């Protein structure tokens, strides 16, 4: 177990994480390999209760009323062997006037047949804030299925921000489904950055429901696909209250035989609400590629650099 823990930390570092955070008593953390909890630490005001199951871990996370967690909570989920299943079920409650930020790294460096599923229920109280940043690190075989699903409720003056990044290694199969509802003066921001190649399959479904007066929402996607990869993005923003404001922003880059589809759906059910959208699908900008090639890069290198810049 100690050897596997060290391997997890090494892969975590390669994914861009900071292993020293797990040795800092001020920083809450959780390390899970398949269905084993390798390490767990909590801080004042934070309830962090992992329970091992047959195929993964059930997690209960509560930020107690009025507590502002000073440092980001570090999460590390992974499967080191080439085969395995990991089911993560997480129930989050951020109580009134509380605040927390989470940084999650999911690592599958040797995957040939690995399935990672996440099922989250998130409740954010009044004047509370929850930020969740998730970074994935995959191997080069494309043998990963990643299936994250979340249902989110944001209270009055609450804030929910989440970002997803999968730009290292093959995507494999990626199927994200996030749904959120926002009360009065609440804020919702969801963003995703994914780079697929080979025969990777990417599906993103994000739905925001602005139910409260003055609520605000942003759904933002940046996806690049090349070779025979496919992407399908469905973003829906609904505003049903006065002064609600929403925006959907989707950009996809296509190279080779790849295929991309975007479906922005905007709905306004109140005359004093407003929702806007913009979507663009196409190849990389020719002038940018030519400029980089003039500076000595090969065409494929120039294209990858332009894509990398967009995803950053």
BELKA-V861198 format. One line per field, one symbol per residue. phi: phi as a letter, one per 40 degrees, with the letter a starting at -180 (. if undefined). Layout:
phi->???
//
This chain:
phi->.cccccccccccccchcbdcccbcccbcaabbbfbbccaaabbdgbcbbcbcbcbiacbbbbbcdgcbccbdccbbbabcccbibbbbbbbbbbcdgbaabbbbbbbacbcbabbbbbbbbbbbccfbbbbbbbbbbbcbcgcbbbbcbabbbbccgcbbbabbbbbbgccgbbbbabbbbbcdgcbbbbbbbbbbagbdbbbbbbbbbccbdgcbabbbbbbbbafbcbbbbbbbbbbbbdgcbbabbbbbbbbgccbbbbbcbbbbbacbbabbaaaabiccccccccccccchccdccccccccccccc
//
